[in-house]
Amino acid sequence: MPHSDSPPTNETIAADIMAWLVAEQAEDGHPPVDLAPDTALMESGILDSVRLVQLVSWLEESYGIQVTVDKLTPEHFATPRTLAALVTGLKSGG
C-alpha cells in the first residue's frame, strides 16, 4: 500500500490507512465501511483496542517508524487524517 516512488504525503498516508482499515473490517466479516479522512475512528467503533495494536504494527512496518507509548493518544488516533499527520511527523524525526 505505501507508495515507494516518492515520499508519501499526508493525503496518501490517510488513503493507505483507510484502505487498510476497510480491508481489515472485511477480513473480520464486518459489513463494508465508508471512510473519509475525517471519520472518527474510535467513536464509530472502527478502531478498538485490538485493532489499534494491529494498526500500530502495520504503520511501523509499512512506514519504518516507531510509535512510542507517548504517541498513543486519542488525538493522534482520532481520524485517518490525524494518524497520517502522526506518521509524517515520526518519519521526519518528530
C-alpha positions in Angstrom: 0.0 0.0 0.0 2.5 2.7 0.9 3.9 4.4 -2.1 7.6 4.0 -2.8 8.2 6.2 -5.8 8.1 9.4 -3.8 7.8 10.4 -0.2 4.2 9.9 1.0 2.1 12.9 1.6 -0.5 13.1 4.5 -3.1 12.6 1.8 -1.6 9.3 0.5 -0.9 8.1 4.0 -4.5 8.8 5.1 -5.7 6.9 1.9 -3.4 3.9 2.8 -4.7 3.9 6.4 -8.4 4.0 5.2 -7.7 1.1 2.7 -6.0 -0.9 5.4 -8.9 -0.4 7.8 -11.5 -1.3 5.2 -9.6 -4.5 4.3 -9.3 -5.4 8.0 -13.0 -4.8 8.6 -13.9 -7.0 5.6 -11.5 -9.7 6.6 -13.2 -9.9 10.0 -16.6 -10.3 8.3 -17.9 -6.9 9.1 -20.1 -5.0 6.5 -18.2 -2.6 4.3 -17.4 0.7 5.9 -17.3 4.1 4.1 -14.3 6.0 5.5 -13.3 9.6 4.9 -10.1 11.3 6.1 -12.1 12.9 9.0 -14.0 9.8 10.1 -13.9 9.4 13.9 -12.3 6.0 14.2 -12.8 5.3 17.8 -16.2 6.9 18.2 -17.5 5.0 15.2 -16.3 1.7 16.5 -13.9 1.1 13.6 -10.8 1.3 15.9 -10.9 -0.7 19.1 -8.0 -1.7 21.4 -7.2 -4.9 19.4 -7.4 -3.1 16.0 -5.3 -0.3 17.5 -2.4 -2.7 18.2 -2.7 -4.2 14.7 -2.7 -0.7 13.2 0.3 0.4 15.1 2.2 -2.7 14.0 1.2 -2.1 10.3 2.1 1.5 10.5 5.5 0.7 11.9 6.2 -2.0 9.3 4.8 0.0 6.4 6.5 3.3 7.1 9.6 2.4 9.0 8.6 4.3 12.1 8.3 3.5 15.8 5.1 4.6 17.5 6.1 5.2 21.2 3.7 5.0 24.1 3.5 8.7 24.4 2.1 8.9 20.9 -0.8 6.5 21.7 -3.3 9.3 22.4 -6.9 9.7 21.3 -5.8 12.9 19.5 -3.3 11.0 17.2 -5.7 8.1 16.5 -8.9 10.2 16.1 -9.1 10.1 12.3 -7.2 8.8 9.3 -6.0 12.4 8.8 -4.6 12.7 12.4 -2.9 9.4 12.0 -1.4 10.5 8.7 0.0 13.6 10.5 1.5 11.4 13.2 3.2 9.2 10.6 4.5 12.2 8.7 5.8 13.7 12.0 7.5 10.5 13.0 9.1 10.0 9.6 10.6 13.4 9.8 12.1 12.7 13.2 9.3 14.0 15.4 
